Amino acid sequence: MAVPFRRTSKTKKRMRRTHLKKEVGALTTCSKCGATIRPHRACTKCGNYKGKAVLKTENEE
């Protein structure tokens, strides 16, 4: 079994892991109510998608 000859330094280890960080997902605003939503999804506040009502919400009833 292979064993490392030298210990990996903190700098080398962190340089290797720089691409593993989390990124914030894309967010857009609803054109009708202005709520923050993920793109290409119906708004959970007002139930609209691309200007059309697709979900029934408690506010409408």
N, CA, C and O atoms as a CHARMM CRD file, in Angstrom:
* protein
*
  244
    1    1 MET  N      0.83300  -1.17600   0.00000 PROA 1      0.00000
    2    1 MET  CA     0.00000   0.00000   0.00000 PROA 1      0.00000
    3    1 MET  C      0.88200   1.24500   0.00000 PROA 1      0.00000
    4    1 MET  O      1.86900   1.31600   0.73300 PROA 1      0.00000
    5    2 ALA  N      0.52400   2.21200  -0.81600 PROA 2      0.00000
    6    2 ALA  CA     1.33500   3.41700  -0.93700 PROA 2      0.00000
    7    2 ALA  C      1.11700   4.33300   0.26000 PROA 2      0.00000
    8    2 ALA  O     -0.00200   4.48600   0.75000 PROA 2      0.00000
    9    3 VAL  N      2.19900   4.93400   0.71600 PROA 3      0.00000
   10    3 VAL  CA     2.15500   5.86100   1.84000 PROA 3      0.00000
   11    3 VAL  C      2.80300   7.16600   1.39400 PROA 3      0.00000
   12    3 VAL  O      3.86700   7.13200   0.77700 PROA 3      0.00000
   13    4 PRO  N      2.19200   8.32000   1.68700 PROA 4      0.00000
   14    4 PRO  CA     2.80200   9.58700   1.27900 PROA 4      0.00000
   15    4 PRO  C      4.16900   9.78100   1.94200 PROA 4      0.00000
   16    4 PRO  O      4.34500   9.49500   3.12600 PROA 4      0.00000
   17    5 PHE  N      5.12100  10.26800   1.16300 PROA 5      0.00000
   18    5 PHE  CA     6.47400  10.48500   1.68400 PROA 5      0.00000
   19    5 PHE  C      6.49300  11.67100   2.63400 PROA 5      0.00000
   20    5 PHE  O      7.15300  11.62800   3.67200 PROA 5      0.00000
   21    6 ARG  N      5.76400  12.74200   2.28000 PROA 6      0.00000
   22    6 ARG  CA     5.70300  13.93200   3.13500 PROA 6      0.00000
   23    6 ARG  C      4.25600  14.29600   3.41400 PROA 6      0.00000
   24    6 ARG  O      3.35000  13.97400   2.64500 PROA 6      0.00000
   25    7 ARG  N      4.06900  14.96300   4.51300 PROA 7      0.00000
   26    7 ARG  CA     2.74100  15.43000   4.89100 PROA 7      0.00000
   27    7 ARG  C      2.29400  16.55300   3.94800 PROA 7      0.00000
   28    7 ARG  O      3.09700  17.40400   3.56500 PROA 7      0.00000
   29    8 THR  N      1.01700  16.54900   3.58000 PROA 8      0.00000
   30    8 THR  CA     0.47300  17.60400   2.72400 PROA 8      0.00000
   31    8 THR  C      0.25700  18.85000   3.57100 PROA 8      0.00000
   32    8 THR  O     -0.40500  18.79900   4.60700 PROA 8      0.00000
   33    9 SER  N      0.81500  19.96300   3.12700 PROA 9      0.00000
   34    9 SER  CA     0.70600  21.20300   3.90100 PROA 9      0.00000
   35    9 SER  C     -0.71400  21.75200   3.81800 PROA 9      0.00000
   36    9 SER  O     -1.49600  21.36600   2.94900 PROA 9      0.00000
   37   10 LYS  N     -1.03100  22.65900   4.73900 PROA 10     0.00000
   38   10 LYS  CA    -2.34900  23.28200   4.76300 PROA 10     0.00000
   39   10 LYS  C     -2.61100  24.05100   3.47100 PROA 10     0.00000
   40   10 LYS  O     -3.72200  24.03200   2.94200 PROA 10     0.00000
   41   11 THR  N     -1.58900  24.71900   2.97200 PROA 11     0.00000
   42   11 THR  CA    -1.74900  25.51300   1.75400 PROA 11     0.00000
   43   11 THR  C     -2.06500  24.62500   0.55700 PROA 11     0.00000
   44   11 THR  O     -2.97600  24.92800  -0.21400 PROA 11     0.00000
   45   12 LYS  N     -1.33000  23.54300   0.39400 PROA 12     0.00000
   46   12 LYS  CA    -1.56300  22.62200  -0.72100 PROA 12     0.00000
   47   12 LYS  C     -2.95700  22.01100  -0.63800 PROA 12     0.00000
   48   12 LYS  O     -3.65300  21.88700  -1.64600 PROA 12     0.00000
   49   13 LYS  N     -3.35300  21.63400   0.56600 PROA 13     0.00000
   50   13 LYS  CA    -4.66600  21.02100   0.76400 PROA 13     0.00000
   51   13 LYS  C     -5.77300  22.01700   0.41600 PROA 13     0.00000
   52   13 LYS  O     -6.74900  21.65600  -0.24200 PROA 13     0.00000
   53   14 ARG  N     -5.62300  23.25700   0.85300 PROA 14     0.00000
   54   14 ARG  CA    -6.64000  24.27600   0.60000 PROA 14     0.00000
   55   14 ARG  C     -6.67100  24.68900  -0.85800 PROA 14     0.00000
   56   14 ARG  O     -7.74100  24.99500  -1.38400 PROA 14     0.00000
   57   15 MET  N     -5.51600  24.70800  -1.53100 PROA 15     0.00000
   58   15 MET  CA    -5.49100  25.03300  -2.96100 PROA 15     0.00000
   59   15 MET  C     -6.22100  23.95400  -3.75900 PROA 15     0.00000
   60   15 MET  O     -6.88700  24.25600  -4.75000 PROA 15     0.00000
   61   16 ARG  N     -6.09900  22.71600  -3.33500 PROA 16     0.00000
   62   16 ARG  CA    -6.76400  21.61900  -4.02400 PROA 16     0.00000
   63   16 ARG  C     -8.27000  21.70000  -3.86400 PROA 16     0.00000
   64   16 ARG  O     -9.01300  21.27200  -4.74800 PROA 16     0.00000
   65   17 ARG  N     -8.73200  22.24900  -2.73700 PROA 17     0.00000
   66   17 ARG  CA   -10.15800  22.27700  -2.43100 PROA 17     0.00000
   67   17 ARG  C    -10.84300  23.60000  -2.76400 PROA 17     0.00000
   68   17 ARG  O    -11.99500  23.79000  -2.37500 PROA 17     0.00000
   69   18 THR  N    -10.19600  24.50600  -3.45500 PROA 18     0.00000
   70   18 THR  CA   -10.79300  25.81600  -3.70700 PROA 18     0.00000
   71   18 THR  C    -12.05000  25.73200  -4.56300 PROA 18     0.00000
   72   18 THR  O    -12.93600  26.57500  -4.41900 PROA 18     0.00000
   73   19 HSD  N    -12.15600  24.76800  -5.42600 PROA 19     0.00000
   74   19 HSD  CA   -13.32400  24.66600  -6.29800 PROA 19     0.00000
   75   19 HSD  C    -14.50000  23.94600  -5.63100 PROA 19     0.00000
   76   19 HSD  O    -15.55400  23.80100  -6.25000 PROA 19     0.00000
   77   20 LEU  N    -14.34200  23.49500  -4.39300 PROA 20     0.00000
   78   20 LEU  CA   -15.40600  22.76600  -3.71100 PROA 20     0.00000
   79   20 LEU  C    -16.34300  23.67400  -2.92100 PROA 20     0.00000
   80   20 LEU  O    -17.25100  23.18400  -2.24800 PROA 20     0.00000
   81   21 LYS  N    -16.13700  24.99700  -2.99200 PROA 21     0.00000
   82   21 LYS  CA   -16.95700  25.90400  -2.20400 PROA 21     0.00000
   83   21 LYS  C    -18.37400  25.98300  -2.76500 PROA 21     0.00000
   84   21 LYS  O    -18.59900  25.74600  -3.95200 PROA 21     0.00000
   85   22 LYS  N    -19.31700  26.31500  -1.90200 PROA 22     0.00000
   86   22 LYS  CA   -20.70800  26.44000  -2.31500 PROA 22     0.00000
   87   22 LYS  C    -20.94300  27.79400  -2.94900 PROA 22     0.00000
   88   22 LYS  O    -20.31600  28.78700  -2.57900 PROA 22     0.00000
   89   23 GLU  N    -21.85300  27.82100  -3.90800 PROA 23     0.00000
   90   23 GLU  CA   -22.20400  29.06900  -4.57700 PROA 23     0.00000
   91   23 GLU  C    -23.67400  29.37000  -4.32600 PROA 23     0.00000
   92   23 GLU  O    -24.48400  28.46100  -4.14800 PROA 23     0.00000
   93   24 VAL  N    -24.00200  30.63000  -4.31300 PROA 24     0.00000
   94   24 VAL  CA   -25.38400  31.04000  -4.13000 PROA 24     0.00000
   95   24 VAL  C    -26.12900  30.80000  -5.43900 PROA 24     0.00000
   96   24 VAL  O    -25.65500  31.17500  -6.51100 PROA 24     0.00000
   97   25 GLY  N    -27.29600  30.17200  -5.34000 PROA 25     0.00000
   98   25 GLY  CA   -28.08500  29.91300  -6.53000 PROA 25     0.00000
   99   25 GLY  C    -28.66700  31.18600  -7.11400 PROA 25     0.00000
  100   25 GLY  O    -28.75500  32.20800  -6.43300 PROA 25     0.00000
  101   26 ALA  N    -29.06100  31.12300  -8.37500 PROA 26     0.00000
  102   26 ALA  CA   -29.62200  32.28200  -9.05300 PROA 26     0.00000
  103   26 ALA  C    -31.02300  32.57900  -8.51800 PROA 26     0.00000
  104   26 ALA  O    -31.80600  31.66500  -8.25900 PROA 26     0.00000
  105   27 LEU  N    -31.32700  33.86400  -8.35700 PROA 27     0.00000
  106   27 LEU  CA   -32.63300  34.28900  -7.88400 PROA 27     0.00000
  107   27 LEU  C    -33.15500  35.39800  -8.78100 PROA 27     0.00000
  108   27 LEU  O    -32.38700  36.21800  -9.28300 PROA 27     0.00000
  109   28 THR  N    -34.46200  35.41700  -8.97800 PROA 28     0.00000
  110   28 THR  CA   -35.11600  36.48000  -9.72500 PROA 28     0.00000
  111   28 THR  C    -36.27500  37.01100  -8.89900 PROA 28     0.00000
  112   28 THR  O    -36.58900  36.47500  -7.83700 PROA 28     0.00000
  113   29 THR  N    -36.90500  38.06300  -9.39100 PROA 29     0.00000
  114   29 THR  CA   -38.06300  38.61000  -8.69100 PROA 29     0.00000
  115   29 THR  C    -39.32200  38.32100  -9.50000 PROA 29     0.00000
  116   29 THR  O    -39.30100  38.31900 -10.73100 PROA 29     0.00000
  117   30 CYS  N    -40.40300  38.07900  -8.79700 PROA 30     0.00000
  118   30 CYS  CA   -41.69400  37.82700  -9.43800 PROA 30     0.00000
  119   30 CYS  C    -42.16600  39.12600 -10.09400 PROA 30     0.00000
  120   30 CYS  O    -42.08400  40.19500  -9.49000 PROA 30     0.00000
  121   31 SER  N    -42.65700  39.03000 -11.32400 PROA 31     0.00000
  122   31 SER  CA   -43.08100  40.23300 -12.03800 PROA 31     0.00000
  123   31 SER  C    -44.38400  40.80500 -11.49200 PROA 31     0.00000
  124   31 SER  O    -44.67500  41.98200 -11.70300 PROA 31     0.00000
  125   32 LYS  N    -45.16600  39.99600 -10.79800 PROA 32     0.00000
  126   32 LYS  CA   -46.44700  40.47300 -10.28400 PROA 32     0.00000
  127   32 LYS  C    -46.35300  40.99300  -8.85200 PROA 32     0.00000
  128   32 LYS  O    -46.78400  42.11000  -8.56800 PROA 32     0.00000
  129   33 CYS  N    -45.78600  40.18000  -7.94000 PROA 33     0.00000
  130   33 CYS  CA   -45.76900  40.57400  -6.52700 PROA 33     0.00000
  131   33 CYS  C    -44.40600  41.03400  -6.04000 PROA 33     0.00000
  132   33 CYS  O    -44.31600  41.63500  -4.96900 PROA 33     0.00000
  133   34 GLY  N    -43.34300  40.77400  -6.78900 PROA 34     0.00000
  134   34 GLY  CA   -42.01300  41.22100  -6.39700 PROA 34     0.00000
  135   34 GLY  C    -41.29300  40.30100  -5.42800 PROA 34     0.00000
  136   34 GLY  O    -40.23400  40.66500  -4.91600 PROA 34     0.00000
  137   35 ALA  N    -41.82900  39.13000  -5.16400 PROA 35     0.00000
  138   35 ALA  CA   -41.18300  38.17700  -4.25500 PROA 35     0.00000
  139   35 ALA  C    -39.94800  37.57700  -4.92400 PROA 35     0.00000
  140   35 ALA  O    -39.88900  37.48700  -6.15000 PROA 35     0.00000
  141   36 THR  N    -38.97700  37.17200  -4.13500 PROA 36     0.00000
  142   36 THR  CA   -37.77200  36.54100  -4.64900 PROA 36     0.00000
  143   36 THR  C    -38.04000  35.06300  -4.87700 PROA 36     0.00000
  144   36 THR  O    -38.44900  34.34700  -3.96300 PROA 36     0.00000
  145   37 ILE  N    -37.80300  34.60600  -6.11700 PROA 37     0.00000
  146   37 ILE  CA   -38.05600  33.21100  -6.48200 PROA 37     0.00000
  147   37 ILE  C    -36.89300  32.68900  -7.30600 PROA 37     0.00000
  148   37 ILE  O    -36.09100  33.46600  -7.82300 PROA 37     0.00000
  149   38 ARG  N    -36.80200  31.37200  -7.42800 PROA 38     0.00000
  150   38 ARG  CA   -35.81300  30.76200  -8.30900 PROA 38     0.00000
  151   38 ARG  C    -36.33000  30.84000  -9.73800 PROA 38     0.00000
  152   38 ARG  O    -37.54000  30.76300  -9.95300 PROA 38     0.00000
  153   39 PRO  N    -35.44700  30.99100 -10.72100 PROA 39     0.00000
  154   39 PRO  CA   -35.90000  31.12900 -12.09700 PROA 39     0.00000
  155   39 PRO  C    -36.59800  29.87900 -12.62900 PROA 39     0.00000
  156   39 PRO  O    -36.28500  28.76300 -12.21400 PROA 39     0.00000
  157   40 HSD  N    -37.53400  30.06800 -13.53900 PROA 40     0.00000
  158   40 HSD  CA   -38.28100  29.00400 -14.20900 PROA 40     0.00000
  159   40 HSD  C    -39.14800  28.19800 -13.24700 PROA 40     0.00000
  160   40 HSD  O    -39.35100  26.99900 -13.43800 PROA 40     0.00000
  161   41 ARG  N    -39.65800  28.86600 -12.20900 PROA 41     0.00000
  162   41 ARG  CA   -40.54900  28.22000 -11.25200 PROA 41     0.00000
  163   41 ARG  C    -41.69700  29.16000 -10.93800 PROA 41     0.00000
  164   41 ARG  O    -41.54900  30.38000 -11.01200 PROA 41     0.00000
  165   42 ALA  N    -42.83700  28.59200 -10.58900 PROA 42     0.00000
  166   42 ALA  CA   -43.99600  29.39800 -10.23200 PROA 42     0.00000
  167   42 ALA  C    -43.75300  30.06300  -8.88200 PROA 42     0.00000
  168   42 ALA  O    -43.09600  29.50400  -8.00400 PROA 42     0.00000
  169   43 CYS  N    -44.29500  31.26100  -8.73800 PROA 43     0.00000
  170   43 CYS  CA   -44.15600  32.01000  -7.49300 PROA 43     0.00000
  171   43 CYS  C    -45.04200  31.36600  -6.43000 PROA 43     0.00000
  172   43 CYS  O    -46.21400  31.08100  -6.67600 PROA 43     0.00000
  173   44 THR  N    -44.47800  31.14100  -5.25800 PROA 44     0.00000
  174   44 THR  CA   -45.25300  30.51600  -4.19000 PROA 44     0.00000
  175   44 THR  C    -46.13200  31.52100  -3.46400 PROA 44     0.00000
  176   44 THR  O    -47.07700  31.12500  -2.78200 PROA 44     0.00000
  177   45 LYS  N    -45.84400  32.80500  -3.59300 PROA 45     0.00000
  178   45 LYS  CA   -46.63500  33.83000  -2.91100 PROA 45     0.00000
  179   45 LYS  C    -47.92900  34.12400  -3.65800 PROA 45     0.00000
  180   45 LYS  O    -49.00600  34.13300  -3.06000 PROA 45     0.00000
  181   46 CYS  N    -47.82500  34.36700  -4.98500 PROA 46     0.00000
  182   46 CYS  CA   -49.01600  34.73900  -5.74900 PROA 46     0.00000
  183   46 CYS  C    -49.48200  33.64300  -6.71200 PROA 46     0.00000
  184   46 CYS  O    -50.61100  33.70500  -7.19700 PROA 46     0.00000
  185   47 GLY  N    -48.64800  32.64900  -7.00000 PROA 47     0.00000
  186   47 GLY  CA   -49.04800  31.53100  -7.84200 PROA 47     0.00000
  187   47 GLY  C    -48.94500  31.79700  -9.32700 PROA 47     0.00000
  188   47 GLY  O    -49.56000  31.07700 -10.11500 PROA 47     0.00000
  189   48 ASN  N    -48.19500  32.79700  -9.74000 PROA 48     0.00000
  190   48 ASN  CA   -48.07000  33.12600 -11.16000 PROA 48     0.00000
  191   48 ASN  C    -46.77200  32.59700 -11.73900 PROA 48     0.00000
  192   48 ASN  O    -45.76700  32.45700 -11.04100 PROA 48     0.00000
  193   49 TYR  N    -46.81600  32.30300 -13.04600 PROA 49     0.00000
  194   49 TYR  CA   -45.63400  31.92300 -13.80100 PROA 49     0.00000
  195   49 TYR  C    -45.75500  32.56100 -15.16400 PROA 49     0.00000
  196   49 TYR  O    -46.70100  32.28400 -15.90200 PROA 49     0.00000
  197   50 LYS  N    -44.80200  33.41600 -15.50700 PROA 50     0.00000
  198   50 LYS  CA   -44.79800  34.16100 -16.76700 PROA 50     0.00000
  199   50 LYS  C    -46.08900  34.94900 -16.96700 PROA 50     0.00000
  200   50 LYS  O    -46.62200  35.00400 -18.07500 PROA 50     0.00000
  201   51 GLY  N    -46.58600  35.55400 -15.90000 PROA 51     0.00000
  202   51 GLY  CA   -47.76700  36.40300 -15.99800 PROA 51     0.00000
  203   51 GLY  C    -49.09200  35.66500 -15.99100 PROA 51     0.00000
  204   51 GLY  O    -50.13900  36.30100 -16.10600 PROA 51     0.00000
  205   52 LYS  N    -49.08700  34.36200 -15.86100 PROA 52     0.00000
  206   52 LYS  CA   -50.33000  33.57600 -15.85200 PROA 52     0.00000
  207   52 LYS  C    -50.48500  32.88600 -14.50200 PROA 52     0.00000
  208   52 LYS  O    -49.50300  32.44200 -13.90500 PROA 52     0.00000
  209   53 ALA  N    -51.72100  32.80000 -14.02700 PROA 53     0.00000
  210   53 ALA  CA   -51.99600  32.12600 -12.76400 PROA 53     0.00000
  211   53 ALA  C    -51.97200  30.61800 -12.98500 PROA 53     0.00000
  212   53 ALA  O    -52.76900  30.08800 -13.76000 PROA 53     0.00000
  213   54 VAL  N    -51.06500  29.93000 -12.30800 PROA 54     0.00000
  214   54 VAL  CA   -50.94700  28.48000 -12.46400 PROA 54     0.00000
  215   54 VAL  C    -51.17800  27.74300 -11.14800 PROA 54     0.00000
  216   54 VAL  O    -51.45700  26.54400 -11.15800 PROA 54     0.00000
  217   55 LEU  N    -51.06700  28.43400 -10.02400 PROA 55     0.00000
  218   55 LEU  CA   -51.30000  27.81400  -8.71900 PROA 55     0.00000
  219   55 LEU  C    -52.35500  28.58300  -7.95700 PROA 55     0.00000
  220   55 LEU  O    -52.44400  29.80700  -8.05200 PROA 55     0.00000
  221   56 LYS  N    -53.15600  27.84700  -7.19900 PROA 56     0.00000
  222   56 LYS  CA   -54.10700  28.51700  -6.33000 PROA 56     0.00000
  223   56 LYS  C    -53.43800  28.76900  -4.98400 PROA 56     0.00000
  224   56 LYS  O    -52.84500  27.86700  -4.39200 PROA 56     0.00000
  225   57 THR  N    -53.54000  29.98900  -4.51700 PROA 57     0.00000
  226   57 THR  CA   -52.95300  30.34900  -3.23100 PROA 57     0.00000
  227   57 THR  C    -54.05500  30.77100  -2.27800 PROA 57     0.00000
  228   57 THR  O    -55.19500  30.98800  -2.68900 PROA 57     0.00000
  229   58 GLU  N    -53.71000  30.88500  -1.00400 PROA 58     0.00000
  230   58 GLU  CA   -54.69300  31.27500  -0.00200 PROA 58     0.00000
  231   58 GLU  C    -55.14400  32.72200  -0.18200 PROA 58     0.00000
  232   58 GLU  O    -56.26200  33.07100   0.19600 PROA 58     0.00000
  233   59 ASN  N    -54.29600  33.55800  -0.75000 PROA 59     0.00000
  234   59 ASN  CA   -54.62600  34.96100  -0.95400 PROA 59     0.00000
  235   59 ASN  C    -55.75900  35.13500  -1.96100 PROA 59     0.00000
  236   59 ASN  O    -56.58200  36.04000  -1.82100 PROA 59     0.00000
  237   60 GLU  N    -55.80600  34.27700  -2.97100 PROA 60     0.00000
  238   60 GLU  CA   -56.81900  34.40100  -4.02400 PROA 60     0.00000
  239   60 GLU  C    -58.18700  33.91500  -3.54700 PROA 60     0.00000
  240   60 GLU  O    -59.21300  34.43200  -3.99100 PROA 60     0.00000
  241   61 GLU  N    -58.21400  32.93900  -2.66000 PROA 61     0.00000
  242   61 GLU  CA   -59.48000  32.33100  -2.24900 PROA 61     0.00000
  243   61 GLU  C    -60.24400  33.15200  -1.26600 PROA 61     0.00000
  244   61 GLU  O    -61.32800  32.75300  -0.83900 PROA 61     0.00000
